[in-house]
Amino acid sequence: MEIVECISCDGYGWFEDENGESQDCSWCGGVGYTYRDEAGIDHRIPSADYERISPELERLEAERLRRMGYTGSVKRRW
């Protein structure tokens, strides 16, 4: 199965409720990513898989942050 950004939370893994408190996404369980099967259906990643797929999750998260403009360095005011 392919690992993809959670379509419910857009990879964030959480939502902020109306009281300003954060709640884990119920689709991905707070991971920000899901498994997508051959039929295109997304499934929560079991916690037993985290250690095995953590390098892939880290790579995907770095790509997502870059798309949002994060470079990993301080942005100068000028």
C-alpha positions in Angstrom: 0.0 0.0 0.0 1.0 3.6 -0.7 1.5 6.1 2.1 -0.3 9.4 1.3 -1.2 12.6 3.2 -4.4 12.3 5.1 -7.2 14.0 3.0 -9.1 14.9 6.1 -6.4 17.0 7.9 -4.1 17.7 4.9 -1.2 16.1 6.6 -1.4 18.1 9.9 -2.6 15.2 12.0 -4.9 17.4 14.1 -7.7 20.0 14.1 -8.4 22.9 16.3 -11.9 22.7 17.8 -14.2 25.7 18.4 -12.7 26.2 21.9 -9.2 26.5 20.5 -8.1 23.1 21.7 -6.4 20.7 19.4 -7.9 17.3 18.6 -6.2 14.4 16.7 -7.6 13.7 13.3 -9.9 10.7 13.5 -8.9 9.5 10.1 -5.2 9.2 10.5 -5.0 9.1 14.3 -2.8 12.1 14.5 -0.1 10.9 12.1 -1.0 13.0 9.1 -0.7 10.1 6.7 -2.7 7.1 5.8 -2.2 3.9 3.7 -4.0 4.0 0.4 -4.9 0.6 -1.1 -5.1 -0.4 -4.7 -8.8 0.5 -4.8 -8.0 4.1 -3.7 -9.4 3.6 -0.2 -7.5 5.2 2.7 -6.8 3.2 5.9 -5.3 4.3 9.2 -1.7 3.2 9.6 -1.4 0.7 12.5 0.9 1.8 15.3 2.8 -1.5 14.8 4.0 -0.2 11.4 5.4 3.1 12.7 8.9 1.9 13.3 9.2 0.3 9.9 7.8 3.2 7.9 9.2 6.1 10.0 11.9 7.0 7.4 9.2 7.3 4.7 7.0 9.3 7.0 9.9 11.7 7.8 10.6 12.1 4.0 7.0 12.8 3.2 6.7 15.3 6.0 9.9 17.2 4.9 8.4 17.4 1.4 5.1 18.7 2.7 6.9 21.4 4.8 8.9 22.4 1.7 5.7 22.8 -0.3 4.4 25.1 2.4 7.6 27.2 2.1 9.6 26.0 5.1 13.3 25.9 4.4 14.7 24.9 7.8 16.5 28.2 8.2 15.6 31.6 9.7 14.0 34.0 7.3 15.6 37.4 7.4 13.4 40.4 8.0 14.8 42.3 5.0 
